[in-house]
Amino acid sequence: MSFEKSQITDGPCLFLSLKAEDNLMADEKQAEQKEIFRAHLAMAVFCEKVLRETDNVLSVIRVIDRFNVFGATPEMIPTVLQFTILVSFKSGFLRGKQLLAIRPKSPNKEDLPQMSFPLLFEGDDDRGNAMVAQINFVATQEGLYWFDVHLNEELVTRMPLRVAYQQAGPARVQG
C-alpha cells in the first residue's frame, strides 16, 4: 500500500487494536449468564408407565428404547406403538410458564408432528416438574427414530427409539 504525501498527517495518531480473546471472553460470559437462567434436565425416558405415589415420588416402570414389530408382510406396515414418555426438569433459576416441545424425526430424517406441553416452573432451585404423557405413536418404517426435546425452542436433549421389523411365519416362495 502506498500513501501520497498529502495523505500523511503530522501529529498524534490513534491506533485501535481489537483482540479476538476479548470478544471470546464476552461471549463466554454471556453464555454463562444464559446458563444460569436455564432449567436442568433431570430425566427423559420412554417407558411402559409412570406411577406417581402419594408422596409425589415417581416410579418409572419398564424403560423402553426399542420396539420389535412382527408382521406377515415382507415390508412393515404402519404400526401403532403405545408407550409413556417422561421428561423431568429441575427449575434452577427458571420461573413461570414455559413450553416443552417434543419433535420426532423418522429414520429417513423426516419431521413428524410435534407434541407440545405447557410447564410451570416455580419454587426453589431444586424443585421441578415432570411431564408424563401416554403416547400412541404411528411407526411407518423400521429404523431409528429421534425425539428432539426442546424447552422454549432450545434443544435440551435427543431421545432415540429403535423400531425393528421381522416378518413372522413361514416365507412363501412364488415361482
N, C-alpha and C positions, 0 to 999 in steps of 0.2 A: 504494500500500500504506500502511495506517495502523497505528500502534502505540499501544497504551494505555500509560499511564504505568507500570503495573506490569510491562510487558514490557521496558522500557528499564532497563539496569543502569548504575550509576555505576562507574567504574573502567576498567582497561585492557581493550581489546578486541583480538581476534586475527582478522585477515582473511587468508583463504587465496586466493591468486591463482594459477591454473594457466595456463600459456601453451601454446597448441597447438604452437608451434615446438619446445618441449622434447620433447613426445611424438613429433613428426615426426623429430627427431634420434635419439631412441631407436629408432624403427622403422627408420631408415636404417642405424644401427649393427648392429641385429640382422640385417637383410637382407645387409649387407656380410659379417658373420661367417658366415652361411649360404652365401654365395657362395664363401668360402674353401674349404669342405669339399665342393665340388661338382666332379664330373668335367667336362671341357671337350670338347664335341663337335668332332671333327676332320673327320668326313665322314659323310654319309648319302646314298646314291645307289641307284638301280635300274640294273642293267647286265646284259649278256649273261653275263659270267663274271668271276671274280676269280682271278688267278694269284698264288700265294704262292711266291716264289722261294726258293732255298736259303739266301740271306742274310736271310730273313724280311721281304723287301720285297714290298709288294702292288702288282700291276698291275691296273688296272680296265679291262676291255675293253668297248667299246660302251655308253656311258651311255645309258639309256633314260628318257624322260619321257612317251612316247606310244606307244600301240599302235593300228594301223589294222587293223580286223577287217572281212573281206569275207564276205558270205553270200548265199544265194539267196532269202531271205525279206525282206519289207519291214521287219520288226522284227528286231532282234538276238536270237538265241537264246543261252543261257548258253554261254560260251566259256572254255576253259582257257588262261590266259596263263602262259608259262613264262619266268621271269627270276630273277636273283640280286639279293638285297638285301645291301648292305654298310653297316654302322653302326660307326663307329670313334670311340673316345674317348681322350683323354689323361687320366691319373689325377688330376693336381693333387694335393691332399692326401687324396683319397678312397682308402680301403683296404678290402680284404675283398670278400666275396661281395655282389653287387648283382643286381637283377632288371631286365632290359631287356624292355619290352613294346611291341609294335607293334600299334596298334589301327586297322584300316582302317574307313573310312566310305564308303558308296556315294554316288553322285551325288545321291540324294534324302535324304542325311544319316542313313541307317540304319546303325547299328553292325553291323559284321561280326565274325566270330570273331577273337579276339585271338591273337597269336602271342607266346610268352614264351621268353626265353633267359636262362640264368644267366651272369653275367660275373664274373670275378675281377680286381679291381684291386690291383696290387702294384707295388712298386718306386718309382723316383724320380718326381718331378712330371711329367717329360716322357715317361715310359713310359705305355703304354696298351694297349689291346687292340682287336681288330676282330671283330665278329660278321658272319660271312658265311653266308648261307643260300640254298639253292635253293628257289624258291617255285613252286608250281602254284596260281595264283590263278584262281578262277572269277569272271569278269566277267558279270553278269547283265543289264547295261544299258550303254548308251553314256553318256559324260559324264565328269566329273572325280571321281576317287576320291582321298581324302586318307588318308594313312597317318600317324597321330599316333605319335610316338616318345616313350616315357616311360622314364625311369630312376628306379627306386624310387618310382613313382607320380607323378613330377613330369614335366610336359610339357617336352621338350627341343627338339623341332622338329617340323615337319609336312612330309611329302613328297607332292607332287602326282603323280598318274599319270592321264593322259587316255586314254580309250578312245573311238575314233571308229569308227562303223559305216557301211559303204556296201554297198548291195545290188549284187551283181555280176551280170553277164549282162543280156540284154535284158529290159525290163519288159514284162509281159503286161497287156493291157487286156481285161477281161471286160465283156461287154455284152449 
